[in-house]
Amino acid sequence: MTESAQTTHEVEIDHSNRSTTPQTGAFLDYISSHWADRPETIPAAWPVAPYAARRRAALGALFPGERLVIHAGAMKQRSNDTFYPFRAHSAFAHLTGWGAESEPGSILVLDPAGDAHEATLYFRERAGRDSDEFFANPEIGEFWIGARPSLAQVAGALGIRTAPIAEFAADERDRVVGHGAVEADGAGTGDDENLARAASELRLVKDGFELAEMQAAVDATARGFEDVLAALPQASAHARGERIVEGVFNQRARLDGNTVGYETIAASGPHACTLHWIRNDGPVLDGDLLLLDAGVELDSLYTADITRTVPVSGAFSAVQRRVYEAVLEAADAARAIVRPGIRFGDVHDAAMAVIERRTREWGLLPEDDGTAYHRRYMVHGTSHHLGLDVHDCAQARREMYLDGVLEPGMVFTIEPGLYFQPDDLTVPEELRGIGVRIEDDIVVTDDGCINLSAGIPRTADEVEAWIRDAQA
C-alpha cells in the first residue's frame, strides 16, 4: 500500500490547535453508543452501469496484459483548511459511472485477466460510529460531512467489485491516469500519456446513456436561460447586474443538476467582447446586448454549453440585429454541413467563410491578399467536443480531433461570434462595443445532425418574443 492510496485531500490539515472535542474513553464510549439501527439498503444497478462496463472493456482491449489505474483524484485546497467541492477526474467518472456522488481518493483498477480485464473500485468506506473519526475528523467524519456509501452499496449501484482503499497496492509498472488531478484541458501530474490519450479518445463518440444525459443537461440549461430573461429587470436595476444574471442561472444549475459546467459568462455591453469574461461585475443596461454563455452540469457530470445573446431592452437595434444575423448565418452554415465522413475542422471553415464574407461586405477588411484579417473579429474556434468536460476529449490526438472524421454519436458545439472591441478603430463607431455569440450543442447522426439546443430561441425575432414571454 502506498501513502497516496489513503489520500482524499491534496494537503493534510492540522486541526490540533482548534479541537475542543473530548478524547476520554468515557466520551468515546458515550458518543459511539445509543444510536438507532440504520439498515443498509443495497441499490439496484444504475442505468449507467452496463455502459460503463462496456467502456472499461473497450479501454482494456487497447492495453492487453497491462494493469490500468485510474484515480478519481483528491480534493483541491481552496485556502488553509477549506477545499473546493470535489469533482472526480473525467476518465474515472466515464469508466465507473460514478459522478457527483463519488468519493475523493477513489481508485479504479483494471487488472489483466486472460484476454480481458477485471475491474475493482477501491475507496475509503465510511467511518463507523465505533471510530473516533466519526466525530473527530472534519475531513471524513460522518458527523461533519454526512453518511458515506458502503462498499456494498457502491458495488450494487455501479455493478462493479469494490474493496477497501487500504488493500490497493501500486506497482511501478502500472499505467496511471488522474493521480491527484481533475482533467480540465490537461492530464493529471504523472499521468501515463498513452492511457490518458486513449481514455480521452474513448469519449469522442457518445453512447446512448451519454446522449440522453447531454439532452437533459441542455434542457436544464434552457430553463436557466428562461430564469435569466425573467430576471432582466432586476439585473438592470442593480449596479452589478451581471452578478444577478450569474446568480439566477447558477441557482438553476444547483436545482436541476450538480452545479455549472464551467464559470458562467454573463457579459453585458462591451464586456461581451471579452471572450472569457467571468468577473461578471458590470451593469446590465437597456440598449446593450447581454451575452450569456452557460451550462448546467448534471449529477452524472455531463454538461451543456450554450450561448445566447439577447437585447436587454427586449428589442435589437438595427445595427445589433445586423451583427446578430451575420453570426446566425455563420452558425447555420456550419451546422448545414455536419454529417458523418466530413472533417471536424470543416465545420469551423464553413462558419469562418460567412464571417469573412460579411465583414468584407461591411468594408472592415483590408484588400484581400490571402491573410485572414477577419479573424481579428473572431479569434476563437467554432467547435469543441462536449461531454463530461466542457472541452471534452482534450488529450485526443489532433488526427482524431481537429483533423478527425465525424462519426455518429459525436457531440460538439457550434459557436461562431463577432466581437467589435470598444476601442477598435478598424470598425465604425456604431459597431464598437458590440459582441455577439450564438452557441448550440450538436450530435452527429447517421445521415446528418441534431441540434440538441434547437428548442432555445435562435433567430432575432424568436429571441425578442422569448424575452416578452419570459417577462409577461
VOGU-3710 file (C-alpha; in Angstrom, 3 decimals, decimal comma):
1> mtesaqtthe> 0,000/0,000/0,000  1,280/3,465/-0,861  0,720/6,628/1,135  -1,250/8,167/-1,741  -3,724/5,310/-1,622  -5,208/6,795/1,562  -5,225/10,417/0,385  -8,579/12,136/-0,012  -7,253/15,722/0,211  -4,245/17,148/-1,609
11> veidhsnrst> -2,910/18,567/1,666  -3,168/17,349/5,226  -4,552/19,909/7,691  -3,514/20,019/11,328  -6,606/20,729/13,433  -4,907/20,126/16,793  -4,850/23,789/17,789  -8,598/24,144/17,199  -10,161/20,980/18,524  -12,008/21,124/21,855
21> tpqtgafldy> -13,652/17,707/21,422  -13,150/15,471/24,475  -10,931/12,471/23,829  -11,512/10,500/27,021  -12,544/6,869/26,953  -15,825/7,725/28,643  -16,722/10,269/25,983  -15,730/7,896/23,184  -17,969/5,205/24,649  -20,817/7,672/25,040
31> isshwadrpe> -20,704/9,219/21,573  -20,340/5,802/19,932  -23,426/4,313/21,593  -27,202/4,764/21,740  -27,737/5,241/18,032  -30,757/3,796/16,264  -30,159/0,959/13,843  -29,618/2,080/10,290  -30,316/-0,824/7,944  -28,141/-0,887/4,860
41> tipaawpvap> -30,053/-0,811/1,594  -28,286/-2,120/-1,472  -29,496/-0,240/-4,557  -30,283/-1,835/-7,886  -27,699/-1,203/-10,576  -27,893/2,290/-12,008  -28,755/2,664/-15,716  -25,183/3,743/-16,436  -23,654/0,508/-15,100  -23,740/-1,600/-18,312
51> yaarrraalg> -22,493/1,338/-20,370  -19,556/1,896/-18,014  -18,719/-1,810/-18,156  -18,525/-1,654/-21,960  -16,313/1,432/-21,752  -13,919/-0,385/-19,413  -13,797/-3,344/-21,764  -13,051/-1,073/-24,719  -10,229/0,682/-22,882  -8,782/-2,581/-21,595
61> alfpgerlvi> -8,711/-4,031/-25,095  -6,259/-1,294/-26,059  -3,832/-2,377/-23,326  -3,837/-6,204/-23,241  -1,977/-7,693/-20,299  -1,385/-4,327/-18,618  -2,674/-3,052/-15,302  -4,581/0,234/-15,642  -5,058/2,544/-12,663  -7,498/5,441/-12,900
71> hagamkqrsn> -7,642/7,820/-9,938  -10,660/9,901/-9,033  -8,266/12,463/-7,579  -8,070/14,302/-4,290  -9,956/17,321/-3,016  -8,289/20,596/-4,001  -7,322/23,107/-1,348  -9,031/26,491/-1,632  -7,311/28,111/1,315  -5,989/26,885/4,640
81> dtfypfrahs> -8,448/24,187/5,791  -11,161/24,774/3,186  -11,456/22,832/-0,054  -13,218/23,191/-3,370  -16,195/20,860/-3,912  -14,865/17,538/-5,114  -15,154/16,703/-8,794  -13,799/13,348/-9,966  -11,376/13,069/-12,868  -13,368/12,716/-16,073
91> afahltgwga> -11,780/9,403/-17,082  -12,709/7,956/-13,688  -16,303/9,177/-13,958  -16,614/7,849/-17,506  -15,260/4,402/-16,689  -17,148/3,903/-13,420  -20,380/5,854/-13,942  -19,765/7,442/-10,529  -20,492/11,150/-10,866  -21,250/13,779/-8,243
101> esepgsilvl> -21,601/11,108/-5,535  -18,052/9,787/-5,996  -15,637/9,712/-3,101  -12,332/11,612/-3,213  -9,318/9,365/-3,249  -11,132/6,518/-5,018  -9,188/4,389/-7,486  -10,406/2,204/-10,345  -8,071/-0,648/-11,239  -8,344/-2,814/-14,344
111> dpagdaheat> -6,296/-5,940/-13,686  -5,409/-8,169/-16,654  -7,296/-11,453/-16,579  -6,658/-13,637/-19,592  -7,728/-11,792/-22,704  -9,676/-9,182/-20,730  -9,502/-7,173/-17,520  -11,224/-7,411/-14,147  -12,304/-4,157/-12,558  -12,058/-3,246/-8,882
121> lyfreragrd> -13,086/0,065/-7,382  -11,141/0,960/-4,254  -12,301/3,676/-1,879  -12,346/4,589/1,765  -15,545/3,319/3,330  -17,463/5,353/5,864  -16,068/5,721/9,366  -18,219/3,682/11,739  -19,627/5,114/14,939  -17,194/2,997/16,890
131> sdeffanpei> -14,361/5,077/15,436  -13,180/8,428/16,736  -13,055/9,595/13,099  -16,848/9,592/13,212  -16,899/12,763/15,298  -13,291/13,995/15,360  -12,245/14,085/11,728  -13,814/17,033/9,869  -12,486/15,781/6,543  -14,136/12,357/6,514
141> gefwigarps> -16,176/12,116/9,701  -19,864/11,397/9,224  -20,767/13,889/11,948  -19,171/16,573/9,734  -19,899/15,592/6,151  -22,787/13,140/6,394  -23,132/9,463/5,661  -20,708/7,912/3,203  -21,627/4,993/0,933  -20,569/1,495/1,856
151> laqvagalgi> -18,585/-0,844/-0,348  -21,659/-2,990/-0,876  -23,861/-0,037/-1,810  -21,424/1,237/-4,423  -20,912/-2,253/-5,796  -24,666/-2,631/-6,213  -25,148/0,769/-7,853  -22,241/0,537/-10,272  -22,196/-3,208/-10,887  -18,517/-3,393/-10,048
161> rtapiaefaa> -16,384/-5,172/-7,462  -15,367/-2,864/-4,609  -12,625/-3,115/-1,986  -11,207/-1,001/0,851  -8,661/1,556/-0,260  -6,170/0,084/2,200  -5,985/-3,015/0,007  -4,777/-1,084/-3,021  -1,096/-1,527/-3,785  0,601/0,437/-6,519
171> derdrvvghg> 3,124/-1,122/-8,881  5,770/0,779/-10,792  4,572/-0,945/-13,971  1,045/0,468/-13,640  -0,319/2,753/-16,322  -1,832/5,616/-14,301  -4,294/8,436/-15,046  -5,715/11,109/-12,773  -3,271/10,806/-9,896  -4,345/13,724/-7,747
181> aveadgagtg> -5,777/15,814/-10,588  -9,067/16,573/-12,278  -8,963/16,512/-16,064  -9,660/20,008/-17,385  -7,951/20,579/-20,712  -4,896/18,734/-19,384  -3,932/15,392/-17,917  -3,015/14,949/-14,296  0,537/15,191/-12,998  2,382/11,962/-13,641
191> ddenlaraas> -0,258/10,576/-15,986  0,680/7,906/-18,478  0,410/9,761/-21,778  -0,847/6,793/-23,781  -3,523/5,866/-21,254  -4,663/9,477/-20,855  -4,950/9,817/-24,622  -6,841/6,536/-25,018  -9,275/7,393/-22,220  -9,889/10,786/-23,807
201> elrlvkdgfe> -10,399/9,398/-27,312  -12,800/6,806/-25,909  -15,185/9,694/-25,192  -15,176/11,112/-28,737  -18,238/9,010/-29,617  -21,002/9,089/-27,011  -23,150/6,069/-26,179  -26,900/6,079/-25,617  -26,661/6,910/-21,920  -24,394/9,860/-22,616
211> laemqaavda> -26,608/11,265/-25,358  -29,621/11,170/-23,047  -27,634/12,966/-20,342  -26,462/15,598/-22,807  -30,044/16,334/-23,847  -31,110/16,541/-20,201  -28,258/18,969/-19,474  -29,315/21,135/-22,415  -32,935/21,098/-21,251  -31,921/22,207/-17,751
221> targfedvla> -29,772/24,938/-19,269  -32,747/26,164/-21,299  -34,708/26,570/-18,066  -31,806/28,562/-16,637  -31,835/30,910/-19,614  -35,562/31,470/-19,168  -34,963/32,283/-15,494  -32,397/34,884/-16,530  -34,724/36,568/-19,015  -37,404/36,848/-16,348
231> alpqasahar> -34,839/38,462/-14,038  -33,524/41,027/-16,536  -35,480/43,937/-14,959  -33,941/43,048/-11,593  -30,488/42,840/-13,180  -30,932/46,209/-14,890  -31,786/47,837/-11,579  -28,544/46,759/-9,906  -25,114/48,307/-10,393  -23,637/44,829/-10,693
241> gerivegvfn> -26,445/43,346/-12,719  -24,189/40,753/-14,320  -23,956/39,165/-10,867  -27,754/38,902/-10,808  -27,622/37,088/-14,152  -24,891/34,766/-12,953  -26,642/34,012/-9,675  -30,005/33,320/-11,258  -28,519/30,865/-13,734  -26,318/29,191/-11,132
251> qrarldgntv> -29,339/28,669/-8,903  -30,987/26,693/-11,703  -27,808/24,639/-12,115  -27,932/23,662/-8,448  -31,661/22,944/-8,516  -31,679/20,829/-11,676  -28,153/19,459/-11,630  -24,910/19,284/-9,710  -23,523/22,733/-10,486  -22,467/24,780/-13,506
261> gyetiaasgp> -20,284/23,017/-16,041  -17,880/25,978/-16,128  -17,769/29,535/-14,840  -20,810/31,357/-16,196  -20,071/34,181/-18,634  -22,627/36,946/-18,057  -21,241/39,670/-20,306  -23,280/42,795/-20,921  -22,434/45,631/-23,290  -18,725/45,853/-24,187
271> hactlhwirn> -17,919/43,025/-21,781  -19,345/40,686/-24,441  -16,203/41,401/-26,469  -14,055/39,740/-23,777  -14,273/36,070/-24,709  -13,895/34,647/-21,214  -15,499/37,398/-19,158  -16,218/35,741/-15,798  -15,833/38,696/-13,410  -19,490/39,431/-14,064
281> dgpvldgdll> -19,429/42,630/-12,064  -20,799/45,132/-14,565  -24,193/46,724/-15,165  -26,890/45,318/-17,455  -28,209/48,368/-19,262  -31,101/48,987/-21,618  -29,783/49,375/-25,137  -26,970/46,879/-24,593  -26,717/43,228/-25,541  -26,262/40,543/-22,899
291> lldagvelds> -24,108/37,579/-23,929  -24,835/34,614/-21,665  -22,550/31,590/-22,067  -23,572/28,981/-19,518  -24,265/25,304/-18,989  -25,793/23,055/-16,341  -23,706/20,097/-15,218  -25,865/17,154/-14,147  -25,167/14,818/-11,242  -23,651/12,463/-13,823
301> lytaditrtv> -21,153/15,301/-14,561  -22,263/15,707/-18,186  -22,591/19,362/-19,093  -24,268/21,559/-21,665  -22,547/24,586/-23,191  -24,963/27,149/-24,651  -24,624/30,807/-25,602  -27,380/33,215/-26,449  -27,042/36,958/-26,991  -30,147/38,953/-26,112
311> pvsgafsavq> -31,102/42,635/-26,146  -31,579/43,847/-22,581  -34,393/46,164/-23,670  -36,197/43,321/-25,430  -35,544/44,576/-28,970  -32,422/44,626/-31,148  -31,331/47,896/-32,663  -30,819/47,850/-36,427  -27,034/47,598/-36,032  -27,248/44,916/-33,346
321> rrvyeavlea> -29,641/42,892/-35,491  -27,285/43,128/-38,486  -24,400/41,709/-36,454  -26,613/39,096/-34,822  -27,972/37,806/-38,119  -24,477/37,527/-39,583  -23,438/35,330/-36,653  -26,618/33,272/-37,013  -25,882/32,817/-40,709  -22,409/31,541/-39,847
331> adaaraivrp> -23,823/29,107/-37,289  -26,420/27,800/-39,723  -23,836/27,394/-42,482  -21,610/25,350/-40,183  -24,451/23,149/-38,972  -25,679/22,553/-42,537  -22,541/20,616/-43,492  -22,424/18,359/-40,416  -22,701/14,691/-41,342  -20,597/11,558/-40,914
341> girfgdvhda> -17,478/11,494/-43,038  -16,567/15,180/-43,097  -13,522/16,536/-41,302  -14,177/18,130/-37,902  -12,209/21,203/-38,945  -14,539/21,719/-41,914  -17,215/22,947/-39,508  -15,013/25,843/-38,463  -14,123/26,629/-42,055  -17,799/26,852/-43,049
351> amavierrtr> -18,552/29,341/-40,276  -15,487/31,442/-40,974  -16,349/31,730/-44,659  -19,511/33,593/-43,663  -17,685/35,745/-41,112  -15,127/36,747/-43,751  -17,758/37,463/-46,386  -19,909/39,624/-44,102  -17,044/41,641/-42,609  -15,666/42,226/-46,104
361> ewgllpeddg> -19,078/43,353/-47,353  -19,201/45,808/-44,460  -15,871/47,287/-45,550  -13,992/46,260/-42,405  -11,135/44,333/-44,018  -8,001/45,410/-45,891  -7,588/44,416/-49,519  -7,719/40,633/-49,929  -4,171/39,289/-50,053  -4,890/35,858/-48,571
371> tayhrrymvh> -4,456/36,983/-44,963  -7,262/36,021/-42,577  -7,903/39,598/-41,464  -11,447/38,668/-40,415  -10,020/36,633/-37,536  -9,499/39,961/-35,737  -13,236/39,846/-35,022  -13,437/36,125/-34,179  -10,190/34,701/-32,880  -11,602/31,522/-31,328
381> gtshhlgldv> -12,512/28,219/-32,911  -16,064/27,406/-33,920  -16,365/23,998/-32,276  -15,104/21,783/-29,483  -16,184/18,363/-28,291  -18,528/18,328/-25,317  -19,436/15,797/-22,639  -18,040/15,208/-19,167  -15,815/18,229/-19,754  -16,936/21,431/-21,389
391> hdcaqarrem> -13,878/20,999/-23,628  -14,119/17,231/-23,766  -11,571/14,761/-25,120  -8,793/17,319/-24,722  -5,999/14,705/-24,719  -7,090/13,201/-28,047  -4,599/13,303/-30,887  -5,001/16,038/-33,473  -5,700/13,447/-36,143  -8,574/12,165/-34,010
401> yldgvlepgm> -9,859/15,595/-33,007  -9,343/18,653/-35,212  -8,439/16,605/-38,276  -10,684/13,705/-37,305  -13,616/12,445/-39,333  -17,099/12,905/-37,876  -18,904/9,782/-36,686  -22,466/9,261/-35,422  -22,606/9,932/-31,690  -20,062/12,723/-31,607
411> vftiepglyf> -21,252/15,779/-29,670  -19,727/19,205/-30,133  -20,552/22,884/-30,079  -21,045/25,258/-32,983  -20,372/28,760/-31,659  -19,363/31,483/-34,114  -19,248/35,071/-32,971  -18,374/38,632/-33,875  -16,649/40,865/-31,336  -16,003/44,522/-32,043
421> qpddltvpee> -13,885/45,866/-29,209  -14,956/49,278/-27,855  -11,605/50,805/-28,824  -11,186/49,105/-32,217  -10,510/51,859/-34,753  -10,858/49,440/-37,699  -14,636/49,425/-37,339  -17,250/52,196/-37,452  -18,183/53,705/-34,121  -21,676/52,230/-34,310
431> lrgigvried> -20,178/48,705/-34,134  -17,744/49,322/-31,285  -18,648/47,525/-28,076  -20,962/45,004/-29,763  -20,233/41,345/-29,081  -22,451/38,504/-30,303  -22,071/34,748/-29,971  -24,598/32,018/-30,697  -23,707/28,540/-29,464  -25,559/25,269/-29,830
441> divvtddgci> -24,798/21,662/-28,901  -24,836/19,293/-31,869  -24,920/15,490/-32,082  -23,911/13,733/-35,287  -26,478/11,211/-36,583  -26,272/8,537/-39,265  -27,248/10,955/-42,010  -26,688/14,437/-40,609  -27,020/16,005/-37,181  -29,452/17,061/-34,479
451> nlsagiprta> -29,262/20,364/-32,646  -29,834/19,395/-29,008  -30,498/23,047/-28,179  -32,839/23,803/-31,084  -35,630/24,484/-28,596  -33,805/27,545/-27,260  -34,776/30,516/-29,481  -32,139/31,433/-32,041  -33,420/33,927/-34,627  -33,616/37,620/-33,766
461> deveawirda> -37,421/37,616/-33,941  -37,638/34,486/-31,784  -35,298/35,989/-29,195  -37,373/39,156/-28,909  -40,567/37,108/-28,484  -38,769/34,898/-25,934  -37,940/37,919/-23,794  -41,522/39,212/-23,972  -42,927/35,844/-22,952  -40,437/35,429/-20,082
471> qa> -41,343/38,819/-18,633  -45,102/38,601/-19,204
//
